């Protein structure tokens, strides 16, 4: 599903215009982004949690020069699905496997 299809579907489900749907999606994603950057978890009920994951700096060996190099810490966004979402996806997967 691309962005245009998402906005069209959201507008249809909420009985609003695609422009209003776009404004809502932009406001939502901006708020999620600002909360994650502030190192706050963002929880979507029965869906999961977005949070920052910080990886410690570490020493690695450069294979070509055999020198040891300090890798800087890395920060990424992690999504942890809820148990209900995992269960739904597992049931979907089980259903598809039975049909094959």
MOZI-V975509 format. One record per residue. PHI is phi in degrees with one decimal (none if undefined). OMEGA is omega in whole degrees, -180 to 180 (NA if undefined). BURIAL is b if it has 24 or more other ideal C-beta (glycine too) atoms within 12 Angstrom, else e. Layout:
PHI,OMEGA,BURIAL ; PHI,OMEGA,BURIAL
This chain:
none,178,e ; -90.1,-175,e ; -60.5,-179,e ; -63.6,179,e ; -65.1,178,e ; -61.0,-179,e ; -64.2,179,b ; -63.8,179,e ; -65.0,179,e ; -64.1,178,b ; -62.4,-180,e ; -64.5,-178,e ; -68.1,-178,e ; -104.9,180,e ; 53.9,176,e ; -125.8,178,e ; -84.2,175,e ; -58.8,178,e ; -65.5,178,e ; -65.5,178,e ; -63.0,178,b ; -61.6,179,e ; -60.3,179,e ; -64.8,-179,e ; -62.2,179,b ; -64.0,179,e ; -63.8,180,e ; -63.5,-178,e ; -67.0,177,e ; -64.1,180,e ; -68.1,177,e ; -60.4,180,b ; -61.2,-178,e ; -66.2,179,e ; -69.4,179,e ; -66.1,179,b ; -65.2,176,e ; -84.8,178,e ; 65.8,175,e ; -102.7,173,e ; -75.5,175,e ; -119.6,-176,b ; -107.7,172,e ; -107.7,-175,e ; -52.7,179,e ; 62.1,178,e ; -119.6,179,e ; 153.5,-174,e ; -129.8,171,b ; -99.4,177,b ; -156.1,176,e ; -79.4,174,b ; -121.4,-179,e ; -105.6,178,e ; -99.4,-179,e ; -63.4,173,e ; -69.7,-178,e ; -149.3,179,e ; -99.2,178,e ; -126.8,179,e ; -97.1,174,e ; -80.2,-174,e ; -65.6,-177,e ; -75.2,-177,e ; -105.8,-178,e ; 61.3,177,e ; -91.0,176,e ; -90.7,-175,e ; -126.5,177,e ; -86.0,177,e ; -85.4,-180,e ; -69.5,177,e ; -62.8,-178,e ; -122.2,180,e ; -117.7,177,e ; -140.2,178,e ; -96.6,-178,e ; -114.8,173,e ; -111.7,176,e ; -106.2,-179,e ; -68.3,178,e ; -73.7,179,e ; -62.8,180,e ; -67.2,177,e ; -67.7,178,e ; -59.9,180,e ; -63.3,179,e ; -60.8,-180,e ; -66.8,179,e ; -65.7,178,e ; -63.3,177,e ; -63.2,179,e ; -64.4,179,e ; -62.5,180,e ; -64.0,180,e ; -66.2,-180,e ; -66.7,179,e ; -69.2,-179,e ; -78.8,-178,e ; -95.7,NA,e
